[in-house]
Amino acid sequence: MTDFDYQVELLTRDLVVLLMERRNMTMPQALEAIYNSDTYIRLKDARSGLYFQSPGYVYDFLDKELSTGRMS
C-alpha cells in the first residue's frame, strides 16, 4: 500500500464516522454513499490534493453533494 492509498483509506474511515454521526447512517449506508460519490472520485485523484485535507473539509464537500447532488 502506498502512502497515498493509506491517506485515502484513513480519510474514508473518518468520513464514514462523520456520516454515521451527523446523518445517522449505518456503516454500509455511509460506505455506499462515499464510494458512489464524485467526492470520492476526486479524493482518489492525487492531483486534486483532496486526500491531504482534513476530514471536516472533505466532509463539507460530501455533505453538499449528498444534499444537492453536486459538489459545488
C-alpha angles and dihedrals in degrees: 000000000000125000088251093054090048092052091050092050093049092049091047090053090052092048090053090054092048092050091049092049101039102032099029092236124159117240093258090049092049093048091049092049092051099042092048096048133102086228090065091048089055091043090056091051106087090200090067092062088214091125089065095057128093120272090245092054093050091043089059089059092045094046092051091048092050091048099045106018090244135082096222 
